[in-house]
Amino acid sequence: MTVNGAGSGGGPGQRLPRVCRLAVFALCALVGLAGAPSCASASQEAPEPSTLRMGVYPSISTIALLRRFAPLRDYLTRQLGREVVLETAGDIDTFQRRTAQRRYDLVLTAPHFALAALDSGRYRVQVTPTNPLSAQVVVAAAGDIHHFSQLAGARVGTPPPDALISLIGRDLLVRRGLTGPRAPTFQPFETHNAAYKAVLGGDVRAAVISVNIYRRARLEGQPLRSVAHSRDFPGVGILTAADLPAALQARIRRVLVGMSASPGGREALRRVGHPGYRRVAEGEYEVLRPYLRAARHLEGRGSSGDG
C-alpha cells in the first residue's frame, strides 16, 4: 500500500511505517463493519413469509374439515396480515408424513400426533383448546345399558383404530375389567359421528367418541348417554414450524390465545367448535406417549384423528 501527498514525512511513493499501515487497515475494517450488518443480525432480519400453509389433520371429510376451519383461517389472515392457506390429506398416515417433512408452517393435529411432531424437532407447540380431551363411552339414551359392565362381549363402535380416542377408549374398558371372554368386540368406523350414529341405528351397543363430539351431538339433540369416561388429556395442538422467525411464532401464539377476548375471535371459535386456546408446554403431551406407540403399531390401518 502506498500513500502520496504532503505530510507523509517523505517524498511521493514512500511507504508508511508498519504501525501506521496497521492503523489504516484497522480503520478501513471498522468502516466496512459499520456499513454492513453482521451475520447474526442478517439472520434475525430475514423477511417473514407472506403466506402461511396450515395443515389440519384429517378427522372428517376434506370438504367438511376445510369448511369447519375456514373461520380460523380467515381470522388468522386478518390478524397476522398475511394469507393463511388451509391444507389437509386424504389419510392420517399421509398427513403425518407431510408433517414430518416440514410441509406446513402451522399444524393443527391430534394430541398424540402433536407429540410426534415435537419429536421431529421441526415444530414448536403453541396452544391447545382450553377444555381438555377425554374419551366417552356412549349408548342410546332410551336403551337398556346403564353401566359399562353391561358391555361385556358387546359390539362397541370406535373411530379408526389409530385415532387417539379409540386407543384411550379401549384402554379404559380394559382397565375396568372388560378383558378376555368379557372383552367387547370393537368395530371401527370412519369418523366419531359414524360410530355414534351406529349406536342410534342399533348396529352396535355402544361407541367410544371424543367428549367434544359427544357435547356437539347432545347440543344437536342426539339421544345419547355416557356410561363411562376416561381421565382428561390435553387436546389438539396448534404448532408452528421451528424455523419460522421467532417473532412471528410469538405473534401467532398471542393471536390464538387472544381470540376469546374479541367479538370476531369468539365468533370464529364458535364456528370452529373450540372454546378458546391457552398456552401449552411441550411436556404436557408426554402422558400420551403410550398411545403414540400404540398408534404407530397400527399405521396404515386407520385414517382419522380426534376432534
C-alpha positions as CSV (number, residue, x, y, z in Angstrom):
1,M,0.0,0.0,0.0
2,T,1.4,3.4,-0.9
3,V,0.2,7.0,0.1
4,N,1.0,10.1,-2.0
5,G,0.9,13.7,-0.8
6,A,2.4,16.2,1.6
7,G,2.6,15.5,5.3
8,S,3.6,11.9,4.8
9,G,7.0,12.5,6.2
10,G,8.7,11.7,2.8
11,G,8.5,12.0,-0.9
12,P,5.9,10.7,-3.3
13,G,5.6,6.9,-3.2
14,Q,7.3,6.5,0.2
15,R,5.8,3.6,2.3
16,L,4.3,4.3,5.7
17,P,5.9,2.8,8.7
18,R,4.4,-0.6,9.7
19,V,2.5,0.8,12.7
20,C,0.8,3.4,10.6
21,R,-0.2,0.8,7.9
22,L,-1.8,-1.4,10.6
23,A,-3.8,1.6,11.9
24,V,-5.1,2.4,8.4
25,F,-6.1,-1.2,7.9
26,A,-8.0,-1.3,11.2
27,L,-9.8,2.0,10.3
28,C,-10.9,0.6,7.0
29,A,-12.2,-2.6,8.7
30,L,-14.2,-0.6,11.2
31,V,-15.7,1.5,8.4
32,G,-16.6,-1.7,6.5
33,L,-18.3,-3.3,9.5
34,A,-20.3,-0.1,10.2
35,G,-21.7,-0.2,6.8
36,A,-22.7,-3.9,6.7
37,P,-24.9,-6.0,9.1
38,S,-23.3,-8.9,10.9
39,C,-24.3,-12.5,10.0
40,A,-26.3,-12.8,13.2
41,S,-28.3,-9.6,12.6
42,A,-28.9,-10.5,9.0
43,S,-30.3,-13.8,10.1
44,Q,-32.6,-12.2,12.6
45,E,-33.8,-9.7,10.0
46,A,-34.8,-12.4,7.4
47,P,-38.2,-11.5,5.9
48,E,-41.2,-13.3,7.2
49,P,-43.2,-15.4,4.7
50,S,-46.0,-13.7,3.0
51,T,-48.2,-16.9,3.0
52,L,-48.5,-19.5,5.8
53,R,-49.6,-23.0,5.0
54,M,-51.7,-24.5,7.8
55,G,-52.0,-28.3,7.9
56,V,-55.2,-29.7,9.6
57,Y,-55.3,-33.4,10.5
58,P,-58.0,-35.3,8.6
59,S,-60.6,-36.0,11.3
60,I,-63.6,-35.7,9.0
61,S,-64.2,-35.4,5.2
62,T,-62.0,-32.9,3.4
63,I,-64.9,-30.7,2.4
64,A,-66.4,-30.6,5.9
65,L,-62.9,-30.1,7.5
66,L,-62.0,-27.1,5.3
67,R,-65.4,-25.6,5.9
68,R,-65.1,-26.0,9.6
69,F,-61.7,-24.4,9.9
70,A,-62.2,-21.7,7.3
71,P,-63.2,-19.1,10.1
72,L,-59.9,-19.8,11.9
73,R,-58.0,-19.4,8.6
74,D,-59.8,-16.1,7.9
75,Y,-59.2,-14.7,11.4
76,L,-55.5,-15.6,11.3
77,T,-55.2,-14.0,7.9
78,R,-56.7,-10.7,9.1
79,Q,-54.8,-10.6,12.4
80,L,-51.4,-11.6,11.0
81,G,-51.6,-9.5,7.9
82,R,-50.7,-12.4,5.6
83,E,-52.5,-15.1,3.8
84,V,-53.1,-18.4,5.6
85,V,-53.9,-21.4,3.4
86,L,-55.6,-24.5,4.7
87,E,-54.4,-27.9,3.7
88,T,-55.2,-31.5,4.7
89,A,-54.5,-35.0,3.5
90,G,-56.6,-38.0,2.5
91,D,-55.5,-40.0,5.5
92,I,-53.6,-39.6,8.7
93,D,-50.5,-41.5,7.5
94,T,-50.0,-39.1,4.6
95,F,-50.7,-36.2,6.9
96,Q,-48.1,-37.4,9.4
97,R,-45.5,-38.0,6.7
98,R,-46.0,-34.4,5.3
99,T,-45.8,-33.0,8.8
100,A,-42.5,-34.9,9.5
101,Q,-41.2,-33.4,6.2
102,R,-42.0,-29.9,7.4
103,R,-44.6,-29.3,4.7
104,Y,-46.6,-27.0,6.9
105,D,-45.9,-23.6,8.6
106,L,-48.7,-24.3,11.1
107,V,-50.1,-27.6,12.1
108,L,-53.4,-28.4,13.9
109,T,-53.3,-32.0,14.9
110,A,-54.5,-34.7,17.3
111,P,-52.7,-34.7,20.7
112,H,-50.6,-37.9,20.2
113,F,-49.6,-36.8,16.7
114,A,-48.7,-33.4,18.2
115,L,-46.2,-35.3,20.3
116,A,-44.8,-37.0,17.1
117,A,-44.4,-33.5,15.5
118,L,-42.5,-32.3,18.6
119,D,-40.3,-35.4,18.4
120,S,-39.3,-34.5,14.9
121,G,-37.7,-31.3,16.2
122,R,-39.3,-29.3,13.3
123,Y,-42.2,-27.8,15.3
124,R,-42.9,-25.9,18.5
125,V,-46.3,-26.4,20.2
126,Q,-48.0,-23.1,20.9
127,V,-51.6,-23.6,22.1
128,T,-54.3,-26.2,22.9
129,P,-58.0,-25.7,23.5
130,T,-58.9,-24.6,27.0
131,N,-61.2,-27.6,27.6
132,P,-59.4,-30.9,28.0
133,L,-60.0,-34.0,25.9
134,S,-61.5,-37.3,27.1
135,A,-63.0,-40.5,25.7
136,Q,-66.7,-41.0,26.3
137,V,-68.4,-44.4,26.1
138,V,-71.9,-43.6,24.9
139,V,-75.1,-45.6,24.5
140,A,-78.6,-44.9,23.3
141,A,-80.4,-42.7,25.9
142,A,-83.5,-44.8,25.8
143,G,-81.7,-48.2,25.7
144,D,-81.2,-50.8,28.4
145,I,-77.5,-50.2,29.1
146,H,-76.9,-48.2,32.2
147,H,-73.4,-49.3,33.3
148,F,-70.3,-50.0,31.3
149,S,-70.1,-53.5,32.8
150,Q,-73.1,-54.4,30.6
151,L,-70.9,-54.0,27.6
152,A,-69.1,-57.3,28.3
153,G,-68.9,-59.2,25.0
154,A,-70.9,-56.4,23.2
155,R,-70.1,-54.7,19.9
156,V,-68.6,-51.3,20.5
157,G,-68.1,-48.8,17.7
158,T,-64.9,-46.6,17.6
159,P,-63.3,-44.1,15.2
160,P,-60.4,-45.6,13.2
161,P,-58.1,-47.8,15.2
162,D,-55.2,-45.4,15.4
163,A,-57.3,-42.4,16.5
164,L,-56.4,-41.3,20.0
165,I,-59.9,-41.7,21.3
166,S,-60.1,-45.3,20.0
167,L,-56.8,-46.1,21.9
168,I,-57.9,-44.4,25.1
169,G,-61.4,-45.9,25.0
170,R,-60.1,-49.5,24.5
171,D,-57.6,-48.9,27.3
172,L,-60.4,-47.5,29.6
173,L,-62.6,-50.6,29.2
174,V,-59.6,-53.0,29.7
175,R,-58.7,-51.2,32.9
176,R,-62.3,-51.6,34.1
177,G,-62.1,-55.3,33.7
178,L,-63.6,-56.0,30.3
179,T,-60.8,-58.4,29.2
180,G,-60.6,-62.0,28.0
181,P,-64.1,-63.5,27.5
182,R,-65.6,-60.3,28.8
183,A,-63.8,-58.1,26.2
184,P,-66.1,-56.2,23.8
185,T,-65.7,-56.6,20.0
186,F,-64.6,-53.2,18.7
187,Q,-66.0,-52.1,15.3
188,P,-64.1,-49.2,13.7
189,F,-65.9,-46.6,11.7
190,E,-64.5,-43.8,9.5
191,T,-65.4,-41.0,12.0
192,H,-66.7,-40.4,15.5
193,N,-70.1,-39.3,14.1
194,A,-70.4,-42.6,12.2
195,A,-69.6,-44.5,15.4
196,Y,-72.3,-42.9,17.5
197,K,-74.8,-43.0,14.7
198,A,-74.3,-46.7,14.5
199,V,-75.4,-46.8,18.2
200,L,-78.6,-44.9,17.3
201,G,-79.2,-47.2,14.4
202,G,-78.8,-50.4,16.5
203,D,-75.7,-51.6,14.7
204,V,-73.5,-51.5,17.8
205,R,-74.4,-51.4,21.5
206,A,-72.1,-48.5,22.4
207,A,-69.5,-46.2,20.9
208,V,-66.3,-44.6,22.1
209,I,-66.2,-41.0,20.9
210,S,-64.5,-37.7,21.8
211,V,-66.0,-35.6,24.6
212,N,-66.1,-32.7,22.1
213,I,-68.2,-34.8,19.6
214,Y,-70.4,-36.0,22.4
215,R,-71.1,-32.4,23.5
216,R,-71.8,-31.4,20.0
217,A,-74.2,-34.3,19.5
218,R,-76.1,-33.5,22.7
219,L,-76.5,-29.9,21.6
220,E,-77.9,-31.2,18.3
221,G,-80.5,-33.2,20.3
222,Q,-79.0,-36.6,19.6
223,P,-80.4,-39.1,22.2
224,L,-77.1,-40.3,23.7
225,R,-76.0,-41.0,27.2
226,S,-72.4,-41.6,28.6
227,V,-71.8,-44.6,30.8
228,A,-68.0,-44.2,31.3
229,H,-65.3,-41.7,30.5
230,S,-61.5,-41.5,30.7
231,R,-59.3,-39.1,32.5
232,D,-58.6,-35.7,30.9
233,F,-55.8,-35.2,28.4
234,P,-54.5,-32.1,26.6
235,G,-56.5,-31.5,23.4
236,V,-55.4,-30.9,19.9
237,G,-52.2,-29.0,19.4
238,I,-51.6,-26.0,17.2
239,L,-47.9,-25.9,16.4
240,T,-45.6,-23.6,14.4
241,A,-42.6,-24.7,12.3
242,A,-39.4,-24.2,14.4
243,D,-37.7,-22.4,11.5
244,L,-40.2,-19.6,11.3
245,P,-38.9,-16.3,12.7
246,A,-39.3,-16.3,16.5
247,A,-41.2,-13.0,16.4
248,L,-43.8,-14.4,14.0
249,Q,-44.2,-17.6,16.1
250,A,-44.8,-15.5,19.2
251,R,-47.3,-13.3,17.3
252,I,-49.3,-16.4,16.1
253,R,-49.5,-17.6,19.7
254,R,-50.7,-14.2,21.0
255,V,-53.4,-14.0,18.3
256,L,-54.7,-17.5,19.1
257,V,-54.7,-17.0,22.9
258,G,-56.4,-13.7,22.5
259,M,-59.2,-14.9,20.3
260,S,-61.7,-15.3,23.1
261,A,-61.2,-11.6,24.0
262,S,-62.6,-10.2,20.8
263,P,-66.1,-10.5,19.2
264,G,-64.6,-11.6,15.9
265,G,-62.4,-14.2,17.6
266,R,-65.3,-15.6,19.6
267,E,-67.4,-15.9,16.5
268,A,-64.6,-17.8,14.7
269,L,-64.1,-20.1,17.8
270,R,-67.9,-20.8,17.9
271,R,-67.9,-21.9,14.2
272,V,-64.7,-24.0,14.7
273,G,-66.2,-25.6,17.8
274,H,-63.3,-24.7,20.2
275,P,-63.9,-22.7,23.4
276,G,-60.7,-20.8,23.2
277,Y,-57.0,-21.5,23.4
278,R,-54.3,-21.5,26.1
279,R,-50.6,-21.8,26.0
280,V,-49.4,-25.3,26.5
281,A,-46.0,-26.7,27.5
282,E,-44.4,-29.5,25.4
283,G,-44.2,-31.7,28.5
284,E,-47.9,-31.9,28.9
285,Y,-48.1,-34.2,25.9
286,E,-45.7,-36.8,27.3
287,V,-48.7,-38.5,29.0
288,L,-49.8,-39.6,25.5
289,R,-46.5,-41.4,24.7
290,P,-48.0,-44.9,25.2
291,Y,-50.9,-44.1,22.8
292,L,-48.4,-42.7,20.2
293,R,-46.5,-46.0,20.4
294,A,-49.8,-48.0,20.0
295,A,-50.8,-45.8,17.0
296,R,-47.5,-46.5,15.3
297,H,-48.1,-50.2,15.6
298,L,-51.4,-49.7,13.7
299,E,-50.0,-47.4,11.0
300,G,-51.8,-47.9,7.7
301,R,-55.0,-49.3,9.3
302,G,-56.7,-46.1,10.3
303,S,-57.4,-42.7,8.7
304,S,-58.6,-40.3,11.3
305,G,-57.8,-38.2,14.3
306,D,-59.8,-36.7,17.1
307,G,-62.0,-33.7,17.3
